[in-house]
Amino acid sequence: MGRIRVLVVDDHRIFAESLAAALAAEPDVDVAAAGSGPAALRCLERAAAEGRRFDVALVDADLGAPGGVVRPAVPRAVPDDGEPPVDGISLVAGVRRARPEARVVVLADRDEARRAAVALQAGASAWVAKDCSLQRLLAVIRGVLRDETHLPPALLTGVLRELTAERRHRTESERLVESLTPREREVLRCMVAGLGRKAVAERLFLSPHTVRTHMQNVLGKLGVHSTLAAVALARRAGVGPAPLATAPAGVPGGPGVSGVPGVSGVPGVSGGDVVERGGQLA
């Protein structure tokens, strides 16, 4: 195995710097660090454009402190470029979509079977405790590059139970979605995309009254009582959102060219900065 390029993604500056420095001390490891989900995705894109690639991304499970989780009061890298935060589990899926060849290892403060199962479903190859030894982490990094999956032994039973239950729920959800007519499935995809009744009517060239009837039929056939519940069930069944019209470049809400923040004079992971150690700037 040649040199291993690792991307550390964590918004705790002290932890990210310490981990990056420890990994960079290994003779066959090059390390970069990103302080946010968007910065990590930009880093991956830049590396790919330059003909390089990251082999492994180490992603903080609590990136952005989702769900109101209270985290220790330590210096953090808070994005200052107006970009929305991306939580760790969502970033796993984003990394796998952007760079399918990269392996993702989730670093967690605590063992949670449910979240570990979700991370594996999103494409993670491992769930590792943040306080594990460096040698253990290096063994996991090298293991996932051999297509191994790593979980703490104490989590294995719980994760298998979660994955089995999720598959059962998915199968039932798929059966319910299959009971819908083609038009009702179109309406459901619009609901998944977050469109209201009027927007659905305009998109499908139907009257609001007809859309209301279709929505009621969708809820009834799926056995739920709210749009939110219908969307959750659709997601479990693998139903994606209807594609939305894209605004032209330069128009609010449309695509644009955003600058990539440079590295500050003081090494660190801040405001979405990308810092390279043990190699070229990523």
Number of C-alpha atoms within 10 A of each C-alpha: 7 6 11 19 20 26 27 27 30 29 28 23 21 16 17 23 20 11 18 24 16 13 23 20 13 14 10 13 19 22 28 29 31 30 28 32 29 18 24 26 18 17 25 21 17 15 15 15 10 9 8 13 21 21 19 23 26 26 29 28 29 21 23 25 16 14 8 7 9 9 10 8 7 10 12 19 21 17 20 10 12 6 12 12 16 19 19 26 24 15 27 29 19 19 24 17 13 13 17 12 14 22 24 30 28 24 25 21 12 11 16 14 22 15 16 26 23 18 24 22 15 19 21 28 25 23 28 23 17 17 11 11 10 13 10 11 19 13 12 21 24 15 15 20 18 11 10 12 15 18 18 12 8 11 17 15 10 16 20 14 15 18 18 13 12 16 14 12 15 18 14 16 21 19 13 17 22 14 13 17 13 10 13 20 20 17 25 28 21 24 23 21 16 16 18 13 19 14 16 23 19 12 13 13 10 13 13 16 12 12 23 16 11 20 21 17 15 25 17 13 16 22 13 15 12 12 18 13 14 24 23 14 23 24 17 18 20 13 18 16 19 17 9 10 7 10 11 11 11 10 10 9 10 11 12 11 7 7 7 14 14 11 17 13 6 7 13 20 30 26 21 27 23 28 25 21 20 18 12 10 13 23
